[in-house]
Amino acid sequence: MTKRTIMEMAREVNCMRITDYYTSGTVLAFSDDQLEAFAELVREDERNRTWTQQHWTDYERGIAAAEREECLNCYSPDDTATDWADKIKARGQA
């Protein structure tokens, strides 16, 4: 979800923008009803989001990269192929 999408949702429920004098930034202020309406818009957006093939490819690459990193963290110069197999099996059972 992009910042633009969030701001559009906030406008849709008529929330107020307030200047935060401590950070000189802008914050959004919601009443209870506005906050619930905003939360419903977010839930609806999540339900309607469609992942493209590129989303899935990036997701799978991220998982593979994390797995490689974990394997490197377990590496020991004295390990044999059997040691590696045992470590991989142990990770699968964790």
C-alpha positions as CSV (number, residue, x, y, z in Angstrom):
1,M,0.0,0.0,0.0
2,T,1.5,3.3,-1.0
3,K,1.4,6.6,0.9
4,R,-0.8,8.0,-1.8
5,T,-3.3,5.3,-1.3
6,I,-3.4,5.8,2.4
7,M,-3.8,9.6,2.0
8,E,-6.7,9.0,-0.4
9,M,-8.4,6.7,2.1
10,A,-7.9,9.3,4.9
11,R,-9.5,12.0,2.7
12,E,-12.4,9.6,1.9
13,V,-13.3,9.4,5.6
14,N,-12.7,13.2,6.1
15,C,-9.9,12.9,8.7
16,M,-8.1,16.1,9.7
17,R,-4.5,16.9,9.0
18,I,-2.7,18.5,11.9
19,T,0.8,20.0,12.1
20,D,2.9,18.4,14.7
21,Y,5.0,21.2,16.1
22,Y,7.6,18.9,17.6
23,T,8.6,17.4,14.3
24,S,7.2,20.0,11.9
25,G,5.4,17.2,10.1
26,T,1.8,16.5,9.5
27,V,-0.2,13.9,11.4
28,L,-3.7,12.6,10.7
29,A,-6.4,12.9,13.3
30,F,-9.4,10.6,13.3
31,S,-12.6,10.5,15.4
32,D,-13.6,7.0,16.5
33,D,-16.1,6.6,13.6
34,Q,-13.6,7.9,11.1
35,L,-10.9,5.5,12.4
36,E,-13.3,2.6,12.0
37,A,-14.3,3.7,8.5
38,F,-10.6,4.1,7.6
39,A,-9.8,0.6,9.0
40,E,-12.6,-0.9,6.9
41,L,-11.1,0.8,3.8
42,V,-7.7,-0.7,4.6
43,R,-9.3,-4.2,5.1
44,E,-11.1,-3.9,1.8
45,D,-8.0,-2.8,0.0
46,E,-6.1,-5.9,1.4
47,R,-8.9,-8.2,0.3
48,N,-8.9,-6.8,-3.2
49,R,-5.2,-6.8,-3.7
50,T,-4.1,-9.1,-6.4
51,W,-0.5,-10.4,-6.6
52,T,1.0,-10.5,-10.0
53,Q,3.6,-13.1,-11.1
54,Q,6.3,-10.6,-10.3
55,H,5.0,-10.3,-6.7
56,W,5.3,-14.1,-6.3
57,T,8.7,-14.2,-8.0
58,D,10.0,-11.5,-5.6
59,Y,8.5,-13.2,-2.6
60,E,10.0,-16.6,-3.6
61,R,13.4,-15.0,-4.2
62,G,13.2,-13.3,-0.8
63,I,12.6,-16.7,0.9
64,A,15.4,-18.3,-1.0
65,A,17.8,-15.5,0.0
66,A,16.8,-15.8,3.7
67,E,17.4,-19.6,3.5
68,R,20.8,-19.1,1.9
69,E,21.7,-16.6,4.7
70,E,20.7,-19.1,7.3
71,C,22.7,-21.8,5.7
72,L,25.8,-19.5,5.7
73,N,25.2,-18.8,9.4
74,C,25.4,-22.6,10.1
75,Y,28.6,-23.1,8.0
76,S,31.6,-24.7,9.7
77,P,34.8,-25.6,7.7
78,D,34.8,-29.0,9.4
79,D,31.2,-29.9,8.2
80,T,30.7,-32.9,6.0
81,A,27.8,-33.4,3.6
82,T,26.1,-35.5,6.3
83,D,26.5,-32.6,8.8
84,W,24.9,-30.3,6.3
85,A,22.0,-32.7,5.7
86,D,21.4,-33.0,9.4
87,K,21.4,-29.3,9.8
88,I,18.9,-28.8,7.0
89,K,16.6,-31.5,8.4
90,A,16.8,-29.9,11.9
91,R,15.8,-26.5,10.4
92,G,12.8,-28.1,8.8
93,Q,11.7,-29.5,12.1
94,A,12.2,-26.3,14.1
